[in-house]
Amino acid sequence: MLSSENYIRMSLEYDLFWVRIMKEHTIFIEGALPSSQALLADQADQLKQQFDRLLAETIRISDGVVSKSALQAEQYYTRFTEAAEQAVQQFTGIDINRNLTKMEYNIVPYNSSVVMNMQKEQEVAILNQNILNQTSALARFKAELLNNQASCRLFTFLYTADLDHILHEALKFIEILDALQNRDDRVKQNYREFWNHNMADHAKSMRGLFDPTETKYFSKADQFAKLYDALISNAVRPVGALPGDDLIDAQNISEFKAETTKGLIECKVKAIMSVLYTDHLFRETNHYIYLLQS
């Protein structure tokens, strides 16, 4: 059973990470829909605006509550995020509220003088419930897109596997929120398995989105895909893979995603994936690293 203080802190640490992830999924969906699907694009944009409001509220409530280590882990924003958002807005025309990223820079880390009273707990409980409702709506939207694309009733510029991936992330966040609302201290249950699957999915998607001339990046992504597939199946580490454990593996793929993101920003890497997408994947890996270290 989570104490009131742990409930408040853990809720806000998870919400700061996951609400941004959910809102960026709506951006990727909106950008991947053809012009014939204007109604779906508008629905994605409306969902994005709802998550913007929820993220702003999460940031406001987080002052003095979230640990310094969580804020410094590059899981909520990275050194690339602001530039990535600017680039994607410029190239897609999708409005991105970059002020939210700037607001996150100024979140005050944990301060013992902040009172973790019943009022604060109730405020967080209401926020969690609102996020849960909105994430459930987004999950239904993703499921509809996935089912329609898988049955050839819809075309998007996203892999069907990517739609399945982002649906599973929404369902995982719903599971986390349910556990938090029940004050269940097993919030991180099966998190290692979940994130190792995610790392495999990330590597496979990146592998398929590099320009065919980017053989070095393709090869590195393929190496990570094989490594994580082997870890998931509990097989022997692939030949040529570096020895290590979950933390070392996550740190290695994090560095690869950071290198790719930097290369896209500097126009030194050719790919058909947006820089916000790779920054997004970078943050997800950093979140996994933070959890492995905490």
C-alpha atoms as an extended CHARMM CRD file, in Angstrom:
* protein
*
       294  EXT
         1         1  MET       CA              0.0000000000        0.0000000000        0.0000000000  PROA      1               0.0000000000
         2         2  LEU       CA              1.4570000000        3.3370000000       -1.0590000000  PROA      2               0.0000000000
         3         3  SER       CA              1.7700000000        6.0300000000        1.5720000000  PROA      3               0.0000000000
         4         4  SER       CA              0.2100000000        9.4060000000        0.7590000000  PROA      4               0.0000000000
         5         5  GLU       CA              3.6270000000       10.9340000000        0.0900000000  PROA      5               0.0000000000
         6         6  ASN       CA              4.7300000000        8.1070000000       -2.2110000000  PROA      6               0.0000000000
         7         7  TYR       CA              1.3820000000        8.1900000000       -4.0010000000  PROA      7               0.0000000000
         8         8  ILE       CA              1.7430000000       11.9200000000       -4.7100000000  PROA      8               0.0000000000
         9         9  ARG       CA              5.3910000000       11.7270000000       -5.7810000000  PROA      9               0.0000000000
        10        10  MET       CA              5.0840000000        8.5930000000       -7.9190000000  PROA      10              0.0000000000
        11        11  SER       CA              1.9030000000        9.8360000000       -9.5870000000  PROA      11              0.0000000000
        12        12  LEU       CA              3.5110000000       13.0900000000      -10.6810000000  PROA      12              0.0000000000
        13        13  GLU       CA              6.7510000000       11.4330000000      -11.7800000000  PROA      13              0.0000000000
        14        14  TYR       CA              4.8220000000        8.9940000000      -13.9740000000  PROA      14              0.0000000000
        15        15  ASP       CA              2.3710000000       11.6440000000      -15.2070000000  PROA      15              0.0000000000
        16        16  LEU       CA              5.1190000000       14.0490000000      -16.2860000000  PROA      16              0.0000000000
        17        17  PHE       CA              6.5920000000       11.3040000000      -18.4300000000  PROA      17              0.0000000000
        18        18  TRP       CA              3.5280000000        9.5450000000      -19.7980000000  PROA      18              0.0000000000
        19        19  VAL       CA              1.2570000000       12.5230000000      -20.5190000000  PROA      19              0.0000000000
        20        20  ARG       CA              3.8900000000       13.9760000000      -22.8450000000  PROA      20              0.0000000000
        21        21  ILE       CA              4.3210000000       10.5730000000      -24.4940000000  PROA      21              0.0000000000
        22        22  MET       CA              0.5680000000       10.3250000000      -25.1010000000  PROA      22              0.0000000000
        23        23  LYS       CA              0.3270000000       13.8450000000      -26.5140000000  PROA      23              0.0000000000
        24        24  GLU       CA              3.2180000000       13.1550000000      -28.8900000000  PROA      24              0.0000000000
        25        25  HSD       CA              1.4790000000       10.0250000000      -30.1280000000  PROA      25              0.0000000000
        26        26  THR       CA             -1.3630000000       12.2630000000      -31.2770000000  PROA      26              0.0000000000
        27        27  ILE       CA              1.1620000000       14.4340000000      -33.1570000000  PROA      27              0.0000000000
        28        28  PHE       CA              2.6690000000       11.3910000000      -34.8910000000  PROA      28              0.0000000000
        29        29  ILE       CA             -0.7940000000       10.1420000000      -35.8330000000  PROA      29              0.0000000000
        30        30  GLU       CA             -1.9190000000       13.5320000000      -37.1440000000  PROA      30              0.0000000000
        31        31  GLY       CA              1.2530000000       13.8730000000      -39.2100000000  PROA      31              0.0000000000
        32        32  ALA       CA              0.8680000000       10.3670000000      -40.6550000000  PROA      32              0.0000000000
        33        33  LEU       CA             -2.7000000000       10.7240000000      -41.9150000000  PROA      33              0.0000000000
        34        34  PRO       CA             -3.2400000000       11.4700000000      -45.6270000000  PROA      34              0.0000000000
        35        35  SER       CA             -5.1860000000       14.5740000000      -46.6540000000  PROA      35              0.0000000000
        36        36  SER       CA             -8.2960000000       12.4550000000      -47.2900000000  PROA      36              0.0000000000
        37        37  GLN       CA             -8.5160000000       11.7730000000      -43.5360000000  PROA      37              0.0000000000
        38        38  ALA       CA             -9.0030000000       15.3460000000      -42.3320000000  PROA      38              0.0000000000
        39        39  LEU       CA            -11.6550000000       14.3370000000      -39.7890000000  PROA      39              0.0000000000
        40        40  LEU       CA             -9.3290000000       11.8200000000      -38.1420000000  PROA      40              0.0000000000
        41        41  ALA       CA             -6.5130000000       14.3700000000      -38.1670000000  PROA      41              0.0000000000
        42        42  ASP       CA             -8.7890000000       16.8660000000      -36.4410000000  PROA      42              0.0000000000
        43        43  GLN       CA             -9.7200000000       14.2340000000      -33.8470000000  PROA      43              0.0000000000
        44        44  ALA       CA             -6.0180000000       13.5920000000      -33.1840000000  PROA      44              0.0000000000
        45        45  ASP       CA             -5.4390000000       17.3170000000      -32.8150000000  PROA      45              0.0000000000
        46        46  GLN       CA             -8.3040000000       17.6660000000      -30.3440000000  PROA      46              0.0000000000
        47        47  LEU       CA             -6.8210000000       14.8540000000      -28.2590000000  PROA      47              0.0000000000
        48        48  LYS       CA             -3.4370000000       16.5810000000      -28.4020000000  PROA      48              0.0000000000
        49        49  GLN       CA             -4.9420000000       19.7730000000      -27.0080000000  PROA      49              0.0000000000
        50        50  GLN       CA             -6.5080000000       17.8430000000      -24.1170000000  PROA      50              0.0000000000
        51        51  PHE       CA             -3.1400000000       16.3120000000      -23.2360000000  PROA      51              0.0000000000
        52        52  ASP       CA             -1.5120000000       19.7430000000      -23.4740000000  PROA      52              0.0000000000
        53        53  ARG       CA             -3.9010000000       20.9810000000      -20.7930000000  PROA      53              0.0000000000
        54        54  LEU       CA             -3.2490000000       17.9330000000      -18.6270000000  PROA      54              0.0000000000
        55        55  LEU       CA              0.5160000000       18.3170000000      -18.9820000000  PROA      55              0.0000000000
        56        56  ALA       CA              0.3080000000       21.9910000000      -17.9980000000  PROA      56              0.0000000000
        57        57  GLU       CA             -1.6540000000       21.0280000000      -14.8870000000  PROA      57              0.0000000000
        58        58  THR       CA              0.8060000000       18.2350000000      -14.0550000000  PROA      58              0.0000000000
        59        59  ILE       CA              3.7380000000       20.6510000000      -14.3280000000  PROA      59              0.0000000000
        60        60  ARG       CA              1.9580000000       23.1460000000      -12.0600000000  PROA      60              0.0000000000
        61        61  ILE       CA              1.2850000000       20.5720000000       -9.3420000000  PROA      61              0.0000000000
        62        62  SER       CA              4.7900000000       19.0520000000       -9.5530000000  PROA      62              0.0000000000
        63        63  ASP       CA              6.6930000000       21.9900000000       -8.0580000000  PROA      63              0.0000000000
        64        64  GLY       CA              8.5800000000       20.8850000000       -4.9560000000  PROA      64              0.0000000000
        65        65  VAL       CA              7.3690000000       17.2720000000       -5.2290000000  PROA      65              0.0000000000
        66        66  VAL       CA              9.3380000000       15.4880000000       -7.9740000000  PROA      66              0.0000000000
        67        67  SER       CA             12.8560000000       14.3290000000       -7.1340000000  PROA      67              0.0000000000
        68        68  LYS       CA             15.8690000000       16.1170000000       -8.5810000000  PROA      68              0.0000000000
        69        69  SER       CA             17.1430000000       12.8510000000      -10.0520000000  PROA      69              0.0000000000
        70        70  ALA       CA             13.8700000000       12.3270000000      -11.9240000000  PROA      70              0.0000000000
        71        71  LEU       CA             14.0130000000       15.8610000000      -13.3400000000  PROA      71              0.0000000000
        72        72  GLN       CA             17.6250000000       15.4510000000      -14.4600000000  PROA      72              0.0000000000
        73        73  ALA       CA             17.1860000000       12.0430000000      -16.1180000000  PROA      73              0.0000000000
        74        74  GLU       CA             16.2060000000       13.4640000000      -19.5700000000  PROA      74              0.0000000000
        75        75  GLN       CA             12.9670000000       11.5060000000      -19.3850000000  PROA      75              0.0000000000
        76        76  TYR       CA             10.6280000000       14.5250000000      -19.4270000000  PROA      76              0.0000000000
        77        77  TYR       CA             12.5670000000       16.5660000000      -21.9780000000  PROA      77              0.0000000000
        78        78  THR       CA             16.0560000000       16.3190000000      -23.4550000000  PROA      78              0.0000000000
        79        79  ARG       CA             18.6560000000       18.7200000000      -24.7760000000  PROA      79              0.0000000000
        80        80  PHE       CA             17.0400000000       18.1420000000      -28.1850000000  PROA      80              0.0000000000
        81        81  THR       CA             13.3260000000       18.4290000000      -27.4000000000  PROA      81              0.0000000000
        82        82  GLU       CA             12.7620000000       22.1260000000      -27.9890000000  PROA      82              0.0000000000
        83        83  ALA       CA             14.5930000000       22.0990000000      -31.3410000000  PROA      83              0.0000000000
        84        84  ALA       CA             12.7710000000       18.9040000000      -32.3270000000  PROA      84              0.0000000000
        85        85  GLU       CA              9.3730000000       20.4380000000      -31.6010000000  PROA      85              0.0000000000
        86        86  GLN       CA             10.2480000000       23.5430000000      -33.5820000000  PROA      86              0.0000000000
        87        87  ALA       CA             11.3800000000       21.4750000000      -36.5780000000  PROA      87              0.0000000000
        88        88  VAL       CA              8.2750000000       19.2850000000      -36.6140000000  PROA      88              0.0000000000
        89        89  GLN       CA              5.9330000000       22.2700000000      -36.3680000000  PROA      89              0.0000000000
        90        90  GLN       CA              7.8000000000       23.9580000000      -39.2310000000  PROA      90              0.0000000000
        91        91  PHE       CA              7.7100000000       20.9150000000      -41.5100000000  PROA      91              0.0000000000
        92        92  THR       CA              4.2250000000       19.5870000000      -40.7450000000  PROA      92              0.0000000000
        93        93  GLY       CA              2.2470000000       22.6810000000      -39.8310000000  PROA      93              0.0000000000
        94        94  ILE       CA              0.9970000000       20.9250000000      -36.6850000000  PROA      94              0.0000000000
        95        95  ASP       CA              0.7950000000       23.3780000000      -33.8030000000  PROA      95              0.0000000000
        96        96  ILE       CA              3.0260000000       22.2820000000      -30.9190000000  PROA      96              0.0000000000
        97        97  ASN       CA              2.8920000000       24.0790000000      -27.5780000000  PROA      97              0.0000000000
        98        98  ARG       CA              6.6200000000       24.5450000000      -26.9740000000  PROA      98              0.0000000000
        99        99  ASN       CA              5.9190000000       26.6280000000      -23.8640000000  PROA      99              0.0000000000
       100       100  LEU       CA              5.2210000000       23.3740000000      -22.0260000000  PROA      100             0.0000000000
       101       101  THR       CA              8.8250000000       22.2970000000      -22.5710000000  PROA      101             0.0000000000
       102       102  LYS       CA             10.0620000000       25.6440000000      -21.2680000000  PROA      102             0.0000000000
       103       103  MET       CA              7.7780000000       25.2950000000      -18.2520000000  PROA      103             0.0000000000
       104       104  GLU       CA              9.3380000000       21.9220000000      -17.4850000000  PROA      104             0.0000000000
       105       105  TYR       CA             12.7920000000       23.5140000000      -17.2980000000  PROA      105             0.0000000000
       106       106  ASN       CA             11.5680000000       25.4760000000      -14.2740000000  PROA      106             0.0000000000
       107       107  ILE       CA              9.9850000000       22.7090000000      -12.2030000000  PROA      107             0.0000000000
       108       108  VAL       CA             11.2940000000       23.0860000000       -8.6530000000  PROA      108             0.0000000000
       109       109  PRO       CA             12.7270000000       19.7570000000       -7.3970000000  PROA      109             0.0000000000
       110       110  TYR       CA             11.6400000000       18.0860000000       -4.1790000000  PROA      110             0.0000000000
       111       111  ASN       CA             11.4880000000       20.4340000000       -1.2320000000  PROA      111             0.0000000000
       112       112  SER       CA             10.7590000000       19.1030000000        2.2450000000  PROA      112             0.0000000000
       113       113  SER       CA              8.8160000000       22.2620000000        3.0340000000  PROA      113             0.0000000000
       114       114  VAL       CA              6.0910000000       21.3100000000        0.5420000000  PROA      114             0.0000000000
       115       115  VAL       CA              3.1740000000       19.9450000000        2.5410000000  PROA      115             0.0000000000
       116       116  MET       CA              1.9850000000       16.5040000000        1.4020000000  PROA      116             0.0000000000
       117       117  ASN       CA             -1.4340000000       16.8010000000        2.9980000000  PROA      117             0.0000000000
       118       118  MET       CA             -4.8610000000       15.4250000000        2.1750000000  PROA      118             0.0000000000
       119       119  GLN       CA             -5.6040000000       18.4260000000       -0.0470000000  PROA      119             0.0000000000
       120       120  LYS       CA             -2.5110000000       17.7300000000       -2.1680000000  PROA      120             0.0000000000
       121       121  GLU       CA             -3.3910000000       14.0560000000       -2.3620000000  PROA      121             0.0000000000
       122       122  GLN       CA             -6.9200000000       14.8870000000       -3.5030000000  PROA      122             0.0000000000
       123       123  GLU       CA             -5.5710000000       17.2830000000       -6.1260000000  PROA      123             0.0000000000
       124       124  VAL       CA             -3.3340000000       14.5360000000       -7.5210000000  PROA      124             0.0000000000
       125       125  ALA       CA             -6.1590000000       11.9800000000       -7.3910000000  PROA      125             0.0000000000
       126       126  ILE       CA             -8.3820000000       14.2580000000       -9.4910000000  PROA      126             0.0000000000
       127       127  LEU       CA             -5.5390000000       14.8610000000      -11.9550000000  PROA      127             0.0000000000
       128       128  ASN       CA             -4.8770000000       11.1200000000      -12.2470000000  PROA      128             0.0000000000
       129       129  GLN       CA             -8.5500000000       10.4260000000      -12.9140000000  PROA      129             0.0000000000
       130       130  ASN       CA             -8.7340000000       13.1030000000      -15.6090000000  PROA      130             0.0000000000
       131       131  ILE       CA             -5.5880000000       11.7000000000      -17.2450000000  PROA      131             0.0000000000
       132       132  LEU       CA             -7.0200000000        8.1800000000      -16.9880000000  PROA      132             0.0000000000
       133       133  ASN       CA            -10.2290000000        9.2510000000      -18.7300000000  PROA      133             0.0000000000
       134       134  GLN       CA             -8.3290000000       11.0080000000      -21.5060000000  PROA      134             0.0000000000
       135       135  THR       CA             -5.8570000000        8.1600000000      -21.9980000000  PROA      135             0.0000000000
       136       136  SER       CA             -8.7550000000        5.7140000000      -22.2470000000  PROA      136             0.0000000000
       137       137  ALA       CA            -10.2780000000        7.8890000000      -24.9940000000  PROA      137             0.0000000000
       138       138  LEU       CA             -6.9330000000        7.9510000000      -26.7980000000  PROA      138             0.0000000000
       139       139  ALA       CA             -6.5900000000        4.1640000000      -26.4870000000  PROA      139             0.0000000000
       140       140  ARG       CA             -9.9970000000        3.7160000000      -28.1350000000  PROA      140             0.0000000000
       141       141  PHE       CA             -8.9450000000        6.0570000000      -30.9540000000  PROA      141             0.0000000000
       142       142  LYS       CA             -5.6860000000        4.1550000000      -31.4740000000  PROA      142             0.0000000000
       143       143  ALA       CA             -7.4790000000        0.8040000000      -31.4310000000  PROA      143             0.0000000000
       144       144  GLU       CA             -9.8750000000        2.0170000000      -34.1200000000  PROA      144             0.0000000000
       145       145  LEU       CA             -7.0050000000        3.2310000000      -36.3030000000  PROA      145             0.0000000000
       146       146  LEU       CA             -5.1190000000       -0.0300000000      -35.8020000000  PROA      146             0.0000000000
       147       147  ASN       CA             -8.1240000000       -2.2170000000      -36.6120000000  PROA      147             0.0000000000
       148       148  ASN       CA             -8.9770000000       -0.1850000000      -39.7130000000  PROA      148             0.0000000000
       149       149  GLN       CA             -5.4240000000       -0.1830000000      -41.0360000000  PROA      149             0.0000000000
       150       150  ALA       CA             -4.9040000000       -3.8890000000      -40.2890000000  PROA      150             0.0000000000
       151       151  SER       CA             -8.0900000000       -4.7140000000      -42.2200000000  PROA      151             0.0000000000
       152       152  CYS       CA             -7.1640000000       -2.4110000000      -45.1490000000  PROA      152             0.0000000000
       153       153  ARG       CA             -9.9600000000        0.0820000000      -44.4720000000  PROA      153             0.0000000000
       154       154  LEU       CA             -7.4770000000        2.8760000000      -43.7290000000  PROA      154             0.0000000000
       155       155  PHE       CA             -4.0410000000        3.9530000000      -44.9030000000  PROA      155             0.0000000000
       156       156  THR       CA             -1.5800000000        5.9290000000      -42.7830000000  PROA      156             0.0000000000
       157       157  PHE       CA              2.1480000000        6.5710000000      -43.0500000000  PROA      157             0.0000000000
       158       158  LEU       CA              2.7020000000        4.6540000000      -39.8010000000  PROA      158             0.0000000000
       159       159  TYR       CA              3.6720000000        1.0100000000      -39.6590000000  PROA      159             0.0000000000
       160       160  THR       CA              0.7920000000       -1.1390000000      -38.4390000000  PROA      160             0.0000000000
       161       161  ALA       CA              3.2830000000       -2.4290000000      -35.8540000000  PROA      161             0.0000000000
       162       162  ASP       CA              3.8070000000        1.1630000000      -34.6660000000  PROA      162             0.0000000000
       163       163  LEU       CA              0.0650000000        1.6560000000      -34.1850000000  PROA      163             0.0000000000
       164       164  ASP       CA             -0.0060000000       -1.5550000000      -32.1750000000  PROA      164             0.0000000000
       165       165  HSD       CA              3.0180000000       -0.3430000000      -30.1890000000  PROA      165             0.0000000000
       166       166  ILE       CA              1.5170000000        3.0170000000      -29.2200000000  PROA      166             0.0000000000
       167       167  LEU       CA             -1.7750000000        1.3360000000      -28.3000000000  PROA      167             0.0000000000
       168       168  HSD       CA              0.0880000000       -0.9680000000      -25.9110000000  PROA      168             0.0000000000
       169       169  GLU       CA              1.8130000000        2.0520000000      -24.3670000000  PROA      169             0.0000000000
       170       170  ALA       CA             -1.5550000000        3.6870000000      -23.7020000000  PROA      170             0.0000000000
       171       171  LEU       CA             -2.8190000000        0.4630000000      -22.1270000000  PROA      171             0.0000000000
       172       172  LYS       CA              0.2960000000        0.2650000000      -19.9390000000  PROA      172             0.0000000000
       173       173  PHE       CA             -0.2480000000        3.8460000000      -18.7550000000  PROA      173             0.0000000000
       174       174  ILE       CA             -3.8690000000        3.0110000000      -17.9500000000  PROA      174             0.0000000000
       175       175  GLU       CA             -2.6160000000        0.0120000000      -15.9360000000  PROA      175             0.0000000000
       176       176  ILE       CA             -0.1770000000        2.2760000000      -14.0450000000  PROA      176             0.0000000000
       177       177  LEU       CA             -2.8640000000        4.8650000000      -13.3160000000  PROA      177             0.0000000000
       178       178  ASP       CA             -5.2510000000        2.1770000000      -12.0740000000  PROA      178             0.0000000000
       179       179  ALA       CA             -2.5520000000        0.8430000000       -9.7480000000  PROA      179             0.0000000000
       180       180  LEU       CA             -1.7730000000        4.3310000000       -8.4530000000  PROA      180             0.0000000000
       181       181  GLN       CA             -5.4190000000        5.1460000000       -7.8470000000  PROA      181             0.0000000000
       182       182  ASN       CA             -5.7050000000        1.9250000000       -5.8370000000  PROA      182             0.0000000000
       183       183  ARG       CA             -2.5320000000        2.8790000000       -3.9030000000  PROA      183             0.0000000000
       184       184  ASP       CA             -0.9840000000       -0.3860000000       -5.1240000000  PROA      184             0.0000000000
       185       185  ASP       CA              2.7720000000       -0.4330000000       -4.4910000000  PROA      185             0.0000000000
       186       186  ARG       CA              3.3100000000       -2.9230000000       -7.3560000000  PROA      186             0.0000000000
       187       187  VAL       CA              3.2110000000       -0.1400000000       -9.9480000000  PROA      187             0.0000000000
       188       188  LYS       CA              6.4690000000       -1.2620000000      -11.5650000000  PROA      188             0.0000000000
       189       189  GLN       CA              5.3990000000       -4.8970000000      -11.8540000000  PROA      189             0.0000000000
       190       190  ASN       CA              6.4780000000       -6.4030000000      -15.2250000000  PROA      190             0.0000000000
       191       191  TYR       CA              8.0690000000       -3.0760000000      -16.1850000000  PROA      191             0.0000000000
       192       192  ARG       CA             11.3710000000       -4.7060000000      -17.2410000000  PROA      192             0.0000000000
       193       193  GLU       CA              9.5880000000       -7.0750000000      -19.6330000000  PROA      193             0.0000000000
       194       194  PHE       CA              7.4500000000       -4.2410000000      -21.0090000000  PROA      194             0.0000000000
       195       195  TRP       CA             10.4080000000       -1.9480000000      -21.6870000000  PROA      195             0.0000000000
       196       196  ASN       CA             12.5960000000       -4.6530000000      -23.2060000000  PROA      196             0.0000000000
       197       197  HSD       CA              9.7720000000       -5.3340000000      -25.6700000000  PROA      197             0.0000000000
       198       198  ASN       CA              9.6050000000       -1.5950000000      -26.3330000000  PROA      198             0.0000000000
       199       199  MET       CA             13.3360000000       -1.3740000000      -26.9640000000  PROA      199             0.0000000000
       200       200  ALA       CA             13.0180000000       -4.1650000000      -29.5400000000  PROA      200             0.0000000000
       201       201  ASP       CA             10.1030000000       -2.3700000000      -31.2240000000  PROA      201             0.0000000000
       202       202  HSD       CA             12.0230000000        0.9240000000      -31.2840000000  PROA      202             0.0000000000
       203       203  ALA       CA             15.0680000000       -0.6570000000      -32.9160000000  PROA      203             0.0000000000
       204       204  LYS       CA             12.9680000000       -2.3950000000      -35.5840000000  PROA      204             0.0000000000
       205       205  SER       CA             11.0260000000        0.7590000000      -36.4500000000  PROA      205             0.0000000000
       206       206  MET       CA             14.1840000000        2.8740000000      -36.6350000000  PROA      206             0.0000000000
       207       207  ARG       CA             15.8350000000        0.1990000000      -38.7780000000  PROA      207             0.0000000000
       208       208  GLY       CA             13.0080000000        0.4990000000      -41.2980000000  PROA      208             0.0000000000
       209       209  LEU       CA             12.9990000000        4.3140000000      -41.3750000000  PROA      209             0.0000000000
       210       210  PHE       CA             16.6570000000        5.0760000000      -42.0820000000  PROA      210             0.0000000000
       211       211  ASP       CA             17.4820000000        5.9620000000      -45.6710000000  PROA      211             0.0000000000
       212       212  PRO       CA             18.8250000000        2.8820000000      -47.5410000000  PROA      212             0.0000000000
       213       213  THR       CA             22.1880000000        4.6490000000      -47.8290000000  PROA      213             0.0000000000
       214       214  GLU       CA             22.5630000000        4.8840000000      -44.0390000000  PROA      214             0.0000000000
       215       215  THR       CA             24.0740000000        1.4040000000      -43.7450000000  PROA      215             0.0000000000
       216       216  LYS       CA             25.9170000000        2.1640000000      -40.4940000000  PROA      216             0.0000000000
       217       217  TYR       CA             22.7450000000        3.2800000000      -38.7140000000  PROA      217             0.0000000000
       218       218  PHE       CA             20.6920000000        0.4550000000      -40.2330000000  PROA      218             0.0000000000
       219       219  SER       CA             23.2520000000       -2.0860000000      -39.0310000000  PROA      219             0.0000000000
       220       220  LYS       CA             23.3330000000       -0.6300000000      -35.5050000000  PROA      220             0.0000000000
       221       221  ALA       CA             19.5370000000       -0.6070000000      -35.2470000000  PROA      221             0.0000000000
       222       222  ASP       CA             19.4440000000       -4.1900000000      -36.5090000000  PROA      222             0.0000000000
       223       223  GLN       CA             21.9950000000       -5.1960000000      -33.8570000000  PROA      223             0.0000000000
       224       224  PHE       CA             19.8120000000       -3.7260000000      -31.1130000000  PROA      224             0.0000000000
       225       225  ALA       CA             16.6960000000       -5.3930000000      -32.5540000000  PROA      225             0.0000000000
       226       226  LYS       CA             18.3800000000       -8.8050000000      -32.4460000000  PROA      226             0.0000000000
       227       227  LEU       CA             19.7820000000       -8.1790000000      -28.9720000000  PROA      227             0.0000000000
       228       228  TYR       CA             16.4130000000       -7.2980000000      -27.4560000000  PROA      228             0.0000000000
       229       229  ASP       CA             14.6160000000      -10.1090000000      -29.2770000000  PROA      229             0.0000000000
       230       230  ALA       CA             17.1310000000      -12.4930000000      -27.7200000000  PROA      230             0.0000000000
       231       231  LEU       CA             16.6690000000      -10.9770000000      -24.2560000000  PROA      231             0.0000000000
       232       232  ILE       CA             12.8890000000      -11.2320000000      -24.5360000000  PROA      232             0.0000000000
       233       233  SER       CA             13.0920000000      -14.9100000000      -25.4780000000  PROA      233             0.0000000000
       234       234  ASN       CA             15.6940000000      -15.5290000000      -22.7460000000  PROA      234             0.0000000000
       235       235  ALA       CA             18.0710000000      -16.7650000000      -25.3980000000  PROA      235             0.0000000000
       236       236  VAL       CA             21.8400000000      -16.4570000000      -25.3890000000  PROA      236             0.0000000000
       237       237  ARG       CA             23.0830000000      -12.9450000000      -26.2090000000  PROA      237             0.0000000000
       238       238  PRO       CA             23.6020000000      -12.6350000000      -29.9990000000  PROA      238             0.0000000000
       239       239  VAL       CA             27.0620000000      -13.2020000000      -31.4290000000  PROA      239             0.0000000000
       240       240  GLY       CA             28.8980000000       -9.8770000000      -31.5620000000  PROA      240             0.0000000000
       241       241  ALA       CA             26.7240000000       -8.2570000000      -28.9100000000  PROA      241             0.0000000000
       242       242  LEU       CA             28.4480000000       -6.4940000000      -26.0610000000  PROA      242             0.0000000000
       243       243  PRO       CA             28.2970000000       -8.2180000000      -22.6810000000  PROA      243             0.0000000000
       244       244  GLY       CA             26.1070000000       -6.4280000000      -20.1670000000  PROA      244             0.0000000000
       245       245  ASP       CA             22.8780000000       -6.2670000000      -18.2850000000  PROA      245             0.0000000000
       246       246  ASP       CA             19.5740000000       -4.4090000000      -18.6440000000  PROA      246             0.0000000000
       247       247  LEU       CA             21.0770000000       -1.0940000000      -17.5520000000  PROA      247             0.0000000000
       248       248  ILE       CA             24.0900000000       -1.2830000000      -19.8700000000  PROA      248             0.0000000000
       249       249  ASP       CA             21.8950000000       -2.3700000000      -22.7960000000  PROA      249             0.0000000000
       250       250  ALA       CA             19.4980000000        0.5240000000      -22.1570000000  PROA      250             0.0000000000
       251       251  GLN       CA             22.3600000000        3.0120000000      -21.8750000000  PROA      251             0.0000000000
       252       252  ASN       CA             23.8020000000        1.7730000000      -25.1780000000  PROA      252             0.0000000000
       253       253  ILE       CA             20.5410000000        2.1090000000      -27.1110000000  PROA      253             0.0000000000
       254       254  SER       CA             19.9290000000        5.4880000000      -25.4480000000  PROA      254             0.0000000000
       255       255  GLU       CA             23.2520000000        6.7330000000      -26.8220000000  PROA      255             0.0000000000
       256       256  PHE       CA             22.2890000000        5.4490000000      -30.2810000000  PROA      256             0.0000000000
       257       257  LYS       CA             18.9700000000        7.3200000000      -30.1640000000  PROA      257             0.0000000000
       258       258  ALA       CA             20.7080000000       10.4890000000      -28.9540000000  PROA      258             0.0000000000
       259       259  GLU       CA             23.2430000000       10.2300000000      -31.7970000000  PROA      259             0.0000000000
       260       260  THR       CA             20.4350000000        9.7360000000      -34.3220000000  PROA      260             0.0000000000
       261       261  THR       CA             18.4460000000       12.6870000000      -32.9410000000  PROA      261             0.0000000000
       262       262  LYS       CA             21.4870000000       14.9560000000      -33.0510000000  PROA      262             0.0000000000
       263       263  GLY       CA             22.2570000000       13.8050000000      -36.5800000000  PROA      263             0.0000000000
       264       264  LEU       CA             18.7220000000       14.5680000000      -37.7620000000  PROA      264             0.0000000000
       265       265  ILE       CA             18.7880000000       18.0460000000      -36.2190000000  PROA      265             0.0000000000
       266       266  GLU       CA             22.1280000000       18.7870000000      -37.9040000000  PROA      266             0.0000000000
       267       267  CYS       CA             20.9560000000       17.2430000000      -41.2130000000  PROA      267             0.0000000000
       268       268  LYS       CA             23.7620000000       14.6800000000      -41.0480000000  PROA      268             0.0000000000
       269       269  VAL       CA             21.5050000000       11.6110000000      -40.9540000000  PROA      269             0.0000000000
       270       270  LYS       CA             19.0530000000       10.7380000000      -43.7280000000  PROA      270             0.0000000000
       271       271  ALA       CA             15.7690000000        9.1440000000      -42.6670000000  PROA      271             0.0000000000
       272       272  ILE       CA             12.0070000000        9.3400000000      -43.0470000000  PROA      272             0.0000000000
       273       273  MET       CA             11.4210000000        9.6850000000      -39.3040000000  PROA      273             0.0000000000
       274       274  SER       CA             10.9520000000       13.0120000000      -37.5960000000  PROA      274             0.0000000000
       275       275  VAL       CA             13.4400000000       14.3090000000      -35.0700000000  PROA      275             0.0000000000
       276       276  LEU       CA             10.6460000000       14.5370000000      -32.4780000000  PROA      276             0.0000000000
       277       277  TYR       CA             10.0400000000       10.8150000000      -32.9770000000  PROA      277             0.0000000000
       278       278  THR       CA             13.6590000000        9.8930000000      -32.2170000000  PROA      278             0.0000000000
       279       279  ASP       CA             13.7500000000       12.3450000000      -29.2880000000  PROA      279             0.0000000000
       280       280  HSD       CA             10.5640000000       10.6660000000      -28.0390000000  PROA      280             0.0000000000
       281       281  LEU       CA             12.2370000000        7.2370000000      -28.2320000000  PROA      281             0.0000000000
       282       282  PHE       CA             15.3210000000        8.6680000000      -26.5160000000  PROA      282             0.0000000000
       283       283  ARG       CA             13.1730000000        9.9040000000      -23.6050000000  PROA      283             0.0000000000
       284       284  GLU       CA             11.4370000000        6.5460000000      -23.3000000000  PROA      284             0.0000000000
       285       285  THR       CA             14.7800000000        4.8020000000      -22.9500000000  PROA      285             0.0000000000
       286       286  ASN       CA             15.9250000000        7.3580000000      -20.3820000000  PROA      286             0.0000000000
       287       287  HSD       CA             12.7400000000        6.6840000000      -18.4190000000  PROA      287             0.0000000000
       288       288  TYR       CA             13.5990000000        2.9730000000      -18.4110000000  PROA      288             0.0000000000
       289       289  ILE       CA             17.1440000000        3.7750000000      -17.2770000000  PROA      289             0.0000000000
       290       290  TYR       CA             15.8170000000        5.9640000000      -14.4610000000  PROA      290             0.0000000000
       291       291  LEU       CA             13.5650000000        3.1650000000      -13.2440000000  PROA      291             0.0000000000
       292       292  LEU       CA             16.3930000000        0.6280000000      -13.3970000000  PROA      292             0.0000000000
       293       293  GLN       CA             18.5220000000        2.9420000000      -11.2570000000  PROA      293             0.0000000000
       294       294  SER       CA             15.8310000000        3.9230000000       -8.7450000000  PROA      294             0.0000000000
